[in-house]
Amino acid sequence: MKGNHIKYLTAFGIIAILSIFIIQIFWIKEAFNITESQFEHNTTVALRQVAEKIAVKNKTNFLQHNPVIKINPRLYVVQVNSEIDANLLDHYLKVTFDYFNIDIDVEYSIYSCQNDELVYCNYIQKKKPQKNATTPELPNFTDIDYYFSVSFPNYPIISMNNIPMWMITSAVLILVVLFFIYALFVVFAQKSISQIQREFINNMTHEFKTPISTISIIQQAISDPDIVKNPRRLATYTEIIGEEINRLNDQVEKVLNISRLEKRQVELKLEMIDIHEVIEQIIHNLSNIETEKKVNFVMDLRAERISINADRVHFTNVVCNIIENATKYSGDDVTIKITTTDQNNSMIIAIQDNGEGIEKKELKKIFEKFYRVPKGDTHNVKGFGLGLFYVKQIAKAHGWKLDATSIYGQGTTFYLIIDNNL
């Protein structure tokens, strides 16, 4: 999939998700408003009927205006301005609320119209009515006028009848969002893997094609019958063929070693080794090899607990791979500093270079298989992207910790943290 298509897909998906969220929020808000309006209407009508029944019972003139005053969604005041029998009020509230399907707990209070003092209050429990409960004799307030209030202490924000539908729609929306995010993750992961694999194949093709081309040219040259008349030239060709075959064999072994590491088929031959001795031997060997770049080695070996239980060959390869990687990504004048220090129960081996450094966003990926720091369309550094992956796997197999820090434009430092208790 092309990059532009992925960008368009991402933009379209984000717009679609935002649109769905906006629509969902709008309809939930509408549901709240409708539910609250319906509850307010039912409550107002029910309380008005209660007031009418009290007026009829007391044979008083019913007020022409609406006696129900809404204080807030949980509290209503009913102005009956007449005597109130608490027994009748309790009965009227239960019957009327049942008729209007107001199935929540109700607390009602009776007040005196003369001084607004509370004279009586009671609680009607709708959710868990007591079985075989006897209704006590309630007081009857006469002689003066009264009004009552009704409150709903457990008034819900949204009707319980509507919750299942909105829960389903919200759950579906969340699933759609999670699926979209997962789909984007898969798409970008596949794109990254595809790009890494494509670069690996290109690099491997280049690494194999060069020695094969060299051998092919030499084969044509030695096919000449007169080549036997020049034994020195024939010996040179034979030496070049041997070097190219060894080069091919090394590349194949790198790929095979990674495959074995992934399948955990590499057996570590553990032995007690002197870290400083091995590092000094590595530096001595590398210093005596002619390379295209001038490499200056600086050693600062200060650790005191230098004996560890490790595979000598793999440890040597780890150090060599880090040095080789540092050399590849440095300029013509390379300086590599190797430091060993003690820290608590561990020994830290730091390998620092003065190369071009690695950007922060790329640094966390350098130990991934086949990964190479992108350089645009320029591919002037050879390799498969397996060296640091090998280092990571060997460190993991030994139980060591591996880390790296870098300042772009100044260089990179690799840290191998070895627990002396292992």
N, C-alpha and C positions, 0 to 999 in steps of 0.2 A: 504494500500500500504506500503510495507516495506521501511525502510529508505534508503537502497542501491539503490532501484529502483528510488526513488525520486532524489538521487544524480546523478545517471546515466542520468535521464531525464533532470535534470537541466544542466549538463555538455553538453549533446547533443544539447539542445536548445540553449545554449550560443554559441557553435561552429557554429550551423546552422545560427544564427542571424549574427554573425561576418562574416561568409562566404557571406551571402546575402549582407551585407553592403559593403564588399570589391568588390563584383561583381558589385553592383550598382554604387559605386564610379568609378570603371573602365569604365563602359559603359557611365556614364555621362561625364567623361573625354574624352572618345573617341568621344562622340557626340559634345563636345566643339571643339575638334580638327577638326573633319570633317566639322562642320558648318563654322568655321573660314577659313579653307582651301578653302571651296566652295565659300565663300563670297570673299575671296582674289582673287581667280581665275576669278570669274565673273566680279569683279571690274577691274582687270587688263585687261581682254579681252575687256571689254566695253570701257575703257579709250584708249586702243590701237586703237580701231575702230574710236573713236572720233578724235584721232590724225591723222589717215589715211584720214578721211573725210576732216579735215582742210587742210591737205597737198594737197589733190586732188583739193579742192576749190581754194587754193592759187597757184596751179600748181608748187609746190615745190617738190624737191626730198625727199622722205620719208626715214627716217633713217633705216638702215638695222637692227640695234640692237633694243632691246625693249625700247621704249621711256618712259615707265611707271616705276617709281621708288617708291617702298613702303617705306615710312618713319616709319610708325607704322600702326596697323589695322585701325586707324581712318583717316590717312593722306597719300595722294599719290601726287606725282609730275610728270607732263607730259611735256617732252621736245619736243616742236614742232619746235622751232627755226625758226619761221616765223611770219608773221603778224597774228593778231587774231581779228576777228570780234566778239564782245561780244554777238551780237544777234545770230549769227550762233553757237557759243559755248554753249549758253544757250539752243538753240533748239536741238543741237546734244546730249547734256547731258541728256535732258529730254527723247528724243526718244530712245536713246541707253539704258539708265537705265531701261526704261519701258520694253524694249525688253528682258533684262536679269533679270527682276523681282527684281530689286534693289529698293525696295519700302520704302526707308527711306530718311529723309531730307538730302539735300546736300548743302554744302557751297563751292563755287569755287572762286578762286582769280587769277588775271592775274599779272604777274611780268615782268619787263624789264630785258632782258638778259645782258644789259650793266652794270647796277649797282644794280641788284637784288631788285629794289624798287617795292613796291606794287603800281600798277596803277589803279586797279579796283577790286571790289569784289561784290558778289551777293549771294542770298540765294534762293534755290529751296525748297519750302515746299511741301512734298509729302502727308503727313497725312491729312492735312486740307486745301486743295486748296481753294482759294477764288472764290466764284461763280461770273461769269460775270466780272471777273477782266481783265482789258486791259493791254497788255504787253507794258511797256514804251519803247521808242526808246533807245537802248543801244549803247555805243560808239564803234567806229571802230578804232583799233590801227594799224597804218601803219608805213612805213618807216624803222622801226627797228624791230629786232626779239624779240619775247616774248615767255614765257612759262607759264603754268598755274598749279595750285594745286587744288586738290579736297579733302575736308574733310567731315567726317560724324559725326557731333556733338552728334547724338543720336544713335551711333552704339551700338547695343545690344551685350551682352556677348554670348547669345545663340539665335539662330533663333527663332522668334516668332512662326513659324510653328511647331517647335519641342517641344515647351513648354508643350502643352497639354499631349503628350505622357509621358514625363518625370514627369509631375505633377501627372499623374495617377499612374505610377510605384512607385514613391516616396510615394504617399499617401497609396498605397497598402502595401508597406514595413513598413511604420509607423504603420498601422493598425495591421500588423502581429506582430510587436514588442510589441505593446500595449496589444494585445490579449495574447501573450506568457507571458508577465509580469503579466497580470491579472490571467492567468491560474496557474502560479507559486504561486501567492498570495493565490489563492483559495486552491491549493493543500496543501500548508504549513499551512494555516488556518484550513483546515479540519483535517490535521494531528494533529495540536495542540488541536483542540476541541475534536477529538477522543481520544487522550491521556488523556486529562483532564477528560472526561466523564468516560473513563475506570478506572482511578484512583478513581474517585468519587464512582463508583459502587463497586469497591473493598473495599474502606473504609466503605461505607454504609453497605455492606454485612458483613464486620468484626464487625462493631459496633452493628448490629442487631443480628448477629450470637452468639456473646458472651452471652448476657442476655438470648437469647432463649435457648442456651445450658445449662446455669445455671438453668433456670426454668425447663427444661426437666429432668435434673438430680434430682432436688428436687422433681419433680412430681413422679419419680420412687421411691424415698425414702419414700414419704408420702403415697404411695400406699400400703406400708407394713401395715397390720392390727395391728401389735404390736406398731406402732408409737404413738398410743393414750396412751400407757402406759408411754410415756416419753413426758409430756406436754412442758417441757422447750425446748427440741429439736424441737418439732413441732412449738413452738412459734418462734424459731430462723429461721426455714425454711420459715415460713410465713412472717417474717420481710424481709428476703432476697428476696422473691418473690415480695414483695411490692416495694423494692428498684429497682429491675431489671425492673419491670413494669414502674416505674417512669422514669427510665433511657431511656427505649424505647419510652415512651411518650414524653420526652424532645427532643429526636432525631427527632421524627416525627414532632413535633412542629417547630423545626428549619427549616426543609424542607418546611413545610406549610407556615411559616412566609415569607420565601424568595419568594415563589410563590405569596403570597399576595402583597409583595413589588413590584414585577415585574408588577403585574396587577394594581398597585396603589390602592389597596383595604384596605390599612392600614390607619386608621383614627387617626390623632394626637390629643390627648386631651391636648391642650395647656393651660398652667397656669404659673404664675410667680413663679419661684423657686429660692432658694438660692444655687448657685453653690457650694460654700464652704461647706454648710451644707450637701448637697447630697454626695459630695466626701468624707467628713469625715465619713458619715454613711456607705458608701461603704467600706472604708478601715477598719472601725471597724468590720463590718460583716465578711469580708474576713480574718481579723487577727484572728478571733475566730473559723475559720474552720480548721480542721485538714487536711493537705494535704501531699502528698508524698514528696514535696520539701519544704525547709525552705524559706519563702518569707519575706524579710525585706522591709517595706514601709517607704519612706521618703517623707514628704509633705512640700512644700514651696509655700504656698498660699498667694501671694502678691497682687492679683488683688483687686481693690477697687470697681469697678462697677460689682457686683457679681449677680445681679438679672437679669434673662433672661426669656423670654417667650418660654417655651419648654414643651414637653411631659416628665414628670418625669420618667415614666417607661422606655421609649425608651432611654432617656439620661443615666439612670442607666445601661441599657443593653449595651450601647455603651462603657462606661467606663469599665464595667466588661469584655466585649469581648476583648478589647485591653489588659487589664491586664492578662486575661486568655491566650491570644495568646503569650504575653511576657513570661509568666511562662512556657508554653509548650516548647518554643525554647531557654530556658536558662539552665544553669547547675544546680547542686544541691543547690548551694547557690545563691538565686535570690535576687537582689536588684532592686526595682522599685521606681522611683522618679516621683512624680506628682507635677507639677509647674503651677501656674496661674499667668499671667501678663496682664497688660493693654498696648494696643498699638493703638494710635489714637482713633478711635471710636469702637475698637474691643477688645475682651478679648481672650487670647490665653491660651489653656489648653495643656500642654506638658506632655506626659507620656513616660518616658525614662527607658530602661532596660539595663542590663549588659549581655545580651545574646550573641549568636554567630554572630549576625548581618546578613545582607542580601546583596548579591552582587548587584552591580549597575544595571546590566542587568535584574535582577529579581525584583528589587524594584518597577518598574512601573507596574508590573502585580499583585501585592499582593492583590489589591482590586477587582480583577476579580472573577466572580462566579466560584466556585469549584477549584480555583487555589491554589496550595500548592507549596511552594518552594521545588524543586526537591532535593532529597538526595540520588540519585542513586537508588539502589535496596533496600535501608533501609527504612522501614516504622515504625519507633519507636514512632512517634507522631500521636496520634489519632485525628480524626476530619474529617469533610466533605469539608473543604475549604470554609465555608459559613460565618464564623465569621466576617472577615474584609469586605466582600461584604455587609453584613448586616449593618455594621458601615457606609460604604460609602452611602448606600441607605438612612439611617436615617438622616445622615448629609445633604444629598441632599434635602430630604423632608423638613428639617428645614431651608434650605438656608444657611447652614454653609459650610465652606471650610475645606477640610481634606488633610493633607500632611504627608509625612514621609521622614525621612533621616536615613541613616544607615552607619556605618563603619564596614566592614566585620571583624569579630573577636572581636569587642568591644561592639557592641550593636546597638539598634534601638530606634529612638524617633518618636512618633506620635504626630502631631499637630492638634488640633481642634480649628479652628478660628471662633469665634462667633461674629457676628456684633451686637453691643448693640442697634442699631437702629431698629432691626427686632422685 
